[in-house]
Structures are given as C-alpha cells and as structure tokens.
Amino acid sequence: MFKYSKLAAVALIAIAAASTSAGAQDAAADPVIAKVGTVEIHESELKLAIAGLDPQLANLPDEQKRVAALSSIIDVKLLAADAGKEGLQDTPDFKQRLAFLTDRELHNAYFKKHVVDAVTPEEVKARYDKEVAAIEPEDEIRARHILVKTEEEAKAVIAELDAGKDFVEIAKEKSTDPNKSEGGDLGYFGKGRMVPEFETAAFALEKGAYSKEPVKSQFGFHVIKVEDKRKQQPPALDQVESQVRQLVMRDKYLELLEKAKAAAPVDIQDAALKTAYDAVNKPEAAGEGEGAPATEGQQ
C-alpha cells in the first residue's frame, strides 16, 4: 500500500537498536546481578545485552535469554580486563574503532530523540489520510461458486437455479469445494486473485446474477454468482499503523540529514564512490519501493 525510500529503509534498520536499548537507571532500580572480580554487572547492562543477542535466540524463554546475555557479559568482562592489561585500548586500530562506535551510538541516540520519540499520533493519522487519498481504489466483487467435476453436472446446477432453487443450498449439497459449508462464499476479491477463466466470468456478471454457462478451470466446472460489487476498501489505520509510522520516521530522518548536510556539505574524493553515493541519495529515490522497513533486530 505504501512506498518508502530504499536508502531510508537501510538507515532505519541500521539504527533499530536505538529504539530498544535499555536506558541508564538509578541504583535502586538497577541492582547488581553479578560481579567479575571487583567489576559489577547491573540489571541495566543485562537488558542491553539481551537486546544485542543474536536474532536466532529471540524466541528463547526469557530466563534462557537472561542466562545467555549474562554469559556474554561475563565473557566480555573477563577478556576486556586482560585486554586492558595488555594496553590494547591504546592501539591506533582500537581508537579508530572506538571513535566509529561512539559516532554510531551518538547517531542512534539523536535518531531516537528526534525521530522515534518525536512521532506523534496526529502525524501518523495525517500521513495515513494522505496515503489513502492517493490510492485509486480498484473494483472488487463478492462471489459464490459451486464447483463440480463435469460440464453436465454444472448445467444441471444452472437448470436448478433457473427453476428458482437457492444458490446457497445447492452449493452446500453439490459443490466439491471445501467452502461448500459456507454456501460457496469466496468473500470479496479483486482482479488477479483467481484463475483467469474464473475471474473473467465473475467480473463480467452483474450484481445478483449467476453464470448461465459452466465456467471451466483447472479445478473443474464452476457456476458463479456475484453477490456484490464495490470499490476496494483501504486498510484501517490500526492495520497499517506501524507501516505509516515508518513513513513518518523516514521523512523526519531525511529532513534531519538534509539540514545536517546543508551545514556540513559532503565531499567524496573517490570518483566511483561519489557516483554511486549520489545515485542512491538523489531526491527522486525517496518514492521507490513498497512496504515499510523493519525496525527490529540489531546492528
């Protein structure tokens, strides 16, 4: 239903952890749960580790996730202490990586404050209304059908309908389709949902009419009745709220980037990289793609 920028999708996925990270807590609400030597491990640190677990562990029971996260923290603390004794924190490679990680976490914190936490229900509703207004509704119909094995059986069904017998009752009695108990009701559907032969015949019928000739498909022979015709209904806001929220977040994020780039212009020295970067960051790319990016997972 909705469109988004592929570039923005990558960006939103990259900072996803920012919306799930545990914040700092006061001592009373953040008890010590373990010690490695003299180093304390707090509940808040455990929550951070749980958020950073491998996605394959996401479905573990909570207690197992806590154990896995605690094991990870203990391993880190043990070897980090040994690394400190060797002075690895003073190496150029470590300092470079630490600077990068610091920048990334600052990016995430800024994103959370000015994008994730800044989205209001009113903005989501306004964007939903805008997207719905831009949709050109397609035709859809509600139909029933009676499925039988042979053309002769289908013609016999049509004869019974011509004689005034109820379509639902015949469907329950003679149809071979699993939905026979519902009187052959297929609900509402648009074009492209049914096999071509069935779709062509169904959409050609007027509301309340049934097919006067058997309709053959790979499943057998159908007799079709159209119960209703209408324009396709857009999904309710509560059905797509998370997608719409992603769109609002994307726009806020891109606005922040535009302001930041205006204040500090980007100059890419490598010609090939510049060409590729400009291609994926051009303004018209903002309408490409469908759906909404996921915001769960880790970096």
SVG drawing of the C-alpha trace seen along z (x, -y; Angstrom):
<svg xmlns="http://www.w3.org/2000/svg" viewBox="-39 -25 89 60">
<polyline fill="none" stroke="black" stroke-width="0.4" points="0.0,0.0 2.6,-2.5 6.0,-3.4 9.3,-4.3 12.9,-5.1 15.2,-2.1 18.0,-4.3 15.9,-5.3 15.0,-1.7 18.7,-0.8 19.2,-3.7 16.2,-2.8 17.3,0.8 20.8,-0.4 19.7,-2.4 17.0,0.0 18.7,0.9 18.3,-2.7 14.6,-2.2 15.1,0.9 18.2,0.1 17.8,0.0 18.4,-3.4 20.5,-4.3 18.7,-3.7 19.2,-4.9 20.9,-2.5 17.7,-1.4 16.1,-0.3 19.3,1.1 20.6,3.8 23.9,5.6 23.3,9.1 26.8,10.4 30.5,9.5 33.6,10.3 36.4,9.7 35.6,6.3 33.6,5.2 29.8,5.0 27.3,6.1 24.0,4.3 20.5,5.2 20.5,2.4 23.6,3.9 21.9,7.2 19.0,5.6 21.4,4.1 23.0,7.5 19.6,9.1 18.7,6.5 22.0,7.4 21.6,11.1 21.7,13.0 18.2,12.9 18.3,16.7 17.9,16.5 14.9,14.2 12.4,16.9 14.1,18.4 12.2,18.2 13.0,15.0 15.0,16.8 17.2,18.5 17.8,15.2 18.9,13.7 21.3,16.5 22.7,16.3 23.1,12.5 24.8,12.8 27.2,15.4 28.0,13.0 28.7,10.1 30.9,12.2 32.9,13.4 33.3,9.8 34.3,8.5 36.9,11.3 38.7,10.7 38.3,6.9 40.1,6.9 43.0,8.9 43.0,6.6 43.3,3.6 46.3,5.1 48.0,5.5 47.2,1.9 45.1,2.8 42.9,-0.3 45.9,-2.5 46.4,-1.0 45.5,-3.0 43.1,-0.4 41.2,-0.3 41.0,-4.0 39.7,-4.2 37.0,-1.6 36.0,-3.2 35.6,-6.6 33.4,-5.0 31.3,-3.2 30.9,-6.4 29.7,-8.2 27.3,-5.5 25.8,-5.5 25.5,-9.2 23.7,-8.9 21.4,-6.4 20.7,-8.5 20.0,-11.5 17.7,-9.5 15.8,-8.1 15.3,-11.6 14.4,-13.5 12.7,-10.7 11.5,-7.7 10.3,-9.6 9.2,-12.6 6.5,-10.9 3.0,-11.9 -0.3,-10.1 -1.5,-13.2 1.4,-12.9 0.7,-9.2 -3.0,-9.9 -2.2,-12.8 0.2,-10.6 -2.4,-7.7 -5.0,-10.1 -2.6,-11.3 -1.7,-7.8 -5.3,-6.7 -6.3,-9.8 -3.6,-8.9 -4.9,-5.4 -7.1,-4.8 -9.5,-2.1 -9.8,1.0 -13.0,2.8 -13.7,5.9 -16.6,8.3 -18.1,10.7 -18.9,14.0 -20.1,17.5 -19.4,20.6 -20.5,24.2 -17.7,26.4 -18.5,29.8 -16.4,32.3 -18.3,32.3 -19.9,29.9 -23.1,31.9 -23.3,31.5 -22.7,27.8 -25.5,27.5 -27.8,29.4 -27.0,26.9 -27.8,24.0 -31.1,25.6 -32.0,25.8 -31.1,22.2 -33.3,21.3 -36.1,23.1 -35.7,21.0 -33.6,23.1 -31.4,21.3 -27.8,21.0 -26.5,21.5 -28.5,24.7 -27.2,26.2 -23.7,25.2 -24.0,27.0 -25.5,30.0 -23.4,30.4 -20.2,28.4 -16.9,30.2 -15.1,27.1 -14.1,27.1 -16.1,23.9 -19.3,25.6 -20.5,25.3 -20.4,21.5 -22.6,21.8 -19.6,21.4 -18.9,17.9 -15.5,16.6 -15.7,13.2 -14.5,10.0 -11.7,10.2 -10.1,8.1 -8.5,8.9 -5.5,11.1 -6.7,13.3 -8.5,16.0 -7.6,18.2 -8.1,16.2 -11.1,18.2 -12.9,17.8 -12.0,14.1 -13.1,13.2 -16.5,14.8 -17.1,13.5 -16.3,9.8 -18.5,10.0 -21.6,10.8 -23.9,8.1 -24.6,7.9 -27.1,10.7 -26.6,12.6 -25.2,16.1 -23.4,17.7 -25.7,19.2 -22.9,21.4 -20.4,23.6 -17.0,22.0 -14.2,24.4 -10.9,24.1 -8.1,26.4 -10.2,27.3 -13.4,28.4 -16.5,26.6 -17.9,23.6 -21.2,22.0 -20.7,18.4 -22.9,15.9 -21.9,12.3 -23.4,11.1 -21.9,7.6 -19.7,5.1 -17.8,2.3 -14.6,0.3 -11.7,1.8 -11.6,0.6 -8.4,-0.8 -7.0,0.9 -8.0,-0.6 -5.3,-2.7 -4.8,-0.2 -4.0,2.4 -1.1,0.4 -0.2,-1.9 3.3,-0.5 3.9,-1.0 2.6,-4.5 4.8,-5.3 7.8,-4.1 7.0,-6.6 6.7,-9.4 10.0,-8.3 11.7,-8.2 10.6,-11.7 11.8,-13.0 15.1,-11.2 15.7,-12.5 14.8,-16.1 17.4,-15.8 20.0,-14.6 19.2,-17.4 19.7,-20.0 23.0,-18.4 24.3,-18.2 23.5,-21.8 25.5,-22.7 28.4,-20.4 28.5,-19.6 29.6,-16.1 32.7,-16.0 33.5,-12.4 37.0,-12.2 36.8,-8.8 35.0,-9.4 33.4,-6.0 32.1,-6.1 30.8,-9.7 28.8,-8.5 27.4,-5.5 26.6,-7.6 24.8,-10.3 22.8,-7.7 21.3,-6.2 20.9,-9.5 19.2,-11.5 15.8,-13.1 13.7,-11.1 14.8,-7.8 12.6,-8.7 9.5,-7.2 10.9,-3.9 10.0,-0.5 6.9,0.7 6.2,1.7 7.9,0.5 11.3,1.3 11.5,3.5 12.8,1.8 13.5,4.9 16.9,6.5 20.4,5.4 23.3,3.8"/>
</svg>
